[in-house]
C-alpha cells in the first residue's frame, strides 16, 4: 500500500489546497504539522530539500508541493486509484 504524507502549517493556503485536492480525489494521507510535530516535521522538511510547505511525499519520496501535485493530477501522471506515480 502506498502512503502519502503531507507536511503542512496551519496558516498555509497551499497546504489547505493540497489536502482538499487529495480529499476530493478520495485519497487518504498522513499529515504532519510543521509547528505541532516538531522534530519529525523538521526531518521531513530537510528530507524534501525545500524550505516551504506543503511538502508532499509518496512512499517517502518527495514530489514537491501543491503545484507539483496538481500538475500530476491534471496530466494524469498520478494514478489516483492506486496512488502511484505513472
C-alpha positions, -999 to +999 in steps of 0.1 A: +000+000+000+013+034-009+015+061+017+010+098+011+025+122+037+018+160+036+039+184+056+018+215+064+015+245+085-019+258+098-019+291+080-007+279+046-033+283+019-014+259-004-014+233+023-052+235+026-054+233-012-032+202-014-052+185+014-085+194-003-073+181-036-064+148-020-097+146-001-117+154-032-100+126-050-107+102-021-071+097-012-061+092+024-029+108+036-009+114+068-005+150+078+024+164+098+022+200+111+054+219+110+045+237+142+030+209+162+050+179+151+084+193+159+114+172+151+096+148+128+083+176+108+117+192+106+132+159+094+106+158+066+114+193+056+151+185+055+144+153+035+124+173+009+154+197+004+129+226+004+121+253+029+084+258+022+052+239+028+034+220+018+058+192+010+042+161-003+058+126-002+046+094-018+062+063-002+087+087+015+098+101-019+093+139-021+073+150-051+071+187-043+043+209-032+008+218-042+018+229-077+036+196-085+007+176-070-019+194-091+002+191-122+005+153-117-033+151-113-040+174-143-016+155-166-030+121-154+005+112-142-008+103-108-029+072-108-054+083-081-070+048-078-037+032-070-018+062-056+013+055-076+033+077-099+026+069-136 
